[in-house]
Amino acid sequence: MSESMKIKVESTNKLENSIKVAFASNDMQKINSHFGGAKEFCVYGVSKEGFELEGIVKTDTSDLEGDDKTDFKVKALNGVNIMYCESIGPTAAAKVIRSGMHPMKVEQERQIEDVLKELVTMINTNPPPWIKRIMHVENSEDVRLARWAE
């Protein structure tokens, strides 16, 4: 039976109100793997202050069949808020969403570091409400709220 293995990275930094973001990767540098075929996911904590690697989740499902593969990966990524991959099938995407993760497909291979920097910028400017909710950020600066204040 397959087992997931989580490799934790020791760190002295603790990012406050961070979100967990996983990347399906074949080389730990780029988003370059299909969700179902990914054998490893890099998991980062991302906050207003920046990002840091939290660990690597190994998910070899070569001895599993059918839906068991997807269920195994979803369970191994428990606690992840956003998962980036090259592609994901509709059934797998539905299971990922039901688990509380937001699947994000990239159109072409991208550097993980570039996406992490974009996430930090987005968090520091105007994150969407679902990101604010995950990070426990107040919505007081949301200009759309002004119309209900009167």
Wavefront OBJ file of the C-alpha trace (Angstrom):
o trace
v 0.000 0.000 0.000
v 1.232 3.488 -0.805
v 2.287 5.809 1.958
v 2.713 9.526 1.744
v 5.807 10.917 3.313
v 6.036 14.500 4.466
v 9.493 15.965 4.675
v 9.341 18.879 7.120
v 11.728 21.785 6.821
v 13.001 23.146 10.114
v 12.660 26.897 10.363
v 12.923 29.608 12.966
v 10.583 31.927 11.043
v 6.878 31.675 11.645
v 4.806 33.493 9.077
v 1.680 34.976 10.650
v -1.688 34.397 8.976
v -0.095 32.354 6.233
v -1.776 30.199 3.661
v -0.396 26.826 2.579
v 0.292 26.495 -1.113
v 1.307 23.232 -2.824
v 2.978 22.914 -6.223
v 2.968 19.755 -8.354
v 6.535 19.550 -9.578
v 8.964 17.091 -11.133
v 12.049 19.139 -10.225
v 11.022 21.239 -7.175
v 11.691 24.407 -9.202
v 8.795 24.606 -11.663
v 5.096 23.805 -11.798
v 5.440 21.051 -14.354
v 3.322 18.076 -13.330
v -0.261 16.907 -13.727
v -2.059 16.505 -10.384
v -2.644 12.785 -10.896
v 0.912 12.106 -12.068
v 2.739 14.187 -9.471
v 4.967 12.139 -7.195
v 5.959 15.163 -5.110
v 4.420 18.445 -4.050
v 6.407 21.389 -2.641
v 4.410 23.015 0.165
v 5.073 26.659 1.057
v 3.678 28.988 3.670
v 2.810 32.353 2.110
v 1.933 35.552 3.975
v 2.278 39.333 3.739
v 5.874 38.982 4.968
v 6.930 36.549 2.248
v 7.128 32.802 1.783
v 9.079 29.807 3.006
v 9.260 26.138 2.188
v 7.383 24.120 4.788
v 7.989 20.693 3.336
v 7.833 18.209 0.508
v 4.926 15.764 0.278
v 5.795 12.569 -1.591
v 2.780 10.942 -3.209
v 3.780 7.893 -5.237
v 0.538 6.152 -6.160
v 1.980 3.655 -8.647
v 0.505 0.687 -6.742
v -3.005 2.184 -6.498
v -5.795 2.171 -9.077
v -8.535 4.534 -10.212
v -10.124 6.872 -7.683
v -7.865 5.564 -4.909
v -4.996 7.558 -6.451
v -6.879 10.841 -6.223
v -8.177 10.125 -2.732
v -4.632 9.319 -1.594
v -3.213 12.593 -2.963
v -6.040 14.685 -1.501
v -5.512 13.095 1.919
v -1.723 13.599 1.719
v -2.256 17.328 0.984
v -4.585 17.831 3.942
v -4.334 21.406 5.240
v -3.203 22.904 1.920
v -5.275 25.926 0.827
v -4.174 26.290 -2.819
v -2.711 23.620 -5.099
v -1.007 24.534 -8.392
v -0.537 21.994 -11.183
v -0.199 21.819 -14.969
v -3.550 20.088 -15.320
v -6.192 18.230 -13.359
v -9.188 16.183 -14.456
v -12.738 17.233 -13.568
v -13.339 14.407 -11.078
v -10.042 15.072 -9.299
v -10.731 18.814 -9.286
v -14.117 18.217 -7.637
v -12.487 16.079 -4.916
v -9.763 18.697 -4.361
v -12.381 21.453 -4.017
v -14.522 19.364 -1.629
v -11.444 18.872 0.565
v -11.089 22.657 0.952
v -8.237 23.180 -1.520
v -8.429 25.548 -4.460
v -6.918 23.930 -7.581
v -5.068 26.328 -9.880
v -3.969 25.247 -13.346
v -1.093 26.993 -15.082
v -1.250 27.402 -18.850
v 2.434 26.618 -19.256
v 5.350 25.553 -17.096
v 6.146 28.274 -14.545
v 8.819 28.883 -11.935
v 7.467 28.246 -8.430
v 9.364 31.251 -7.058
v 7.695 33.592 -9.581
v 4.223 32.396 -8.537
v 5.140 32.758 -4.847
v 6.261 36.371 -5.411
v 2.996 37.098 -7.253
v 1.010 35.632 -4.343
v 2.844 37.836 -1.814
v 2.157 40.915 -3.970
v -1.526 39.963 -4.298
v -1.837 39.418 -0.525
v -0.267 42.845 0.127
v -2.453 44.721 -2.352
v -6.025 43.507 -2.722
v -6.507 39.793 -2.072
v -9.827 38.250 -3.073
v -12.303 37.633 -0.238
v -11.637 33.874 -0.119
v -7.916 34.514 0.518
v -8.779 37.071 3.218
v -11.046 34.511 4.859
v -8.294 31.854 4.919
v -5.761 34.334 6.295
v -8.177 35.840 8.856
v -7.626 39.304 7.367
v -10.193 42.008 8.044
v -12.162 43.193 5.037
v -12.317 46.795 6.278
v -10.316 48.124 3.324
v -12.589 46.551 0.745
v -14.117 49.497 -1.155
v -17.157 47.407 -2.045
v -18.214 47.467 1.632
v -18.687 51.252 1.584
v -21.979 51.018 -0.309
v -23.589 49.121 2.607
v -22.227 51.434 5.304
v -24.769 54.205 4.595
l 1 2 3 4 5 6 7 8 9 10 11 12 13 14 15 16 17 18 19 20 21 22 23 24 25 26 27 28 29 30 31 32 33 34 35 36 37 38 39 40 41 42 43 44 45 46 47 48 49 50 51 52 53 54 55 56 57 58 59 60 61 62 63 64 65 66 67 68 69 70 71 72 73 74 75 76 77 78 79 80 81 82 83 84 85 86 87 88 89 90 91 92 93 94 95 96 97 98 99 100 101 102 103 104 105 106 107 108 109 110 111 112 113 114 115 116 117 118 119 120 121 122 123 124 125 126 127 128 129 130 131 132 133 134 135 136 137 138 139 140 141 142 143 144 145 146 147 148 149 150
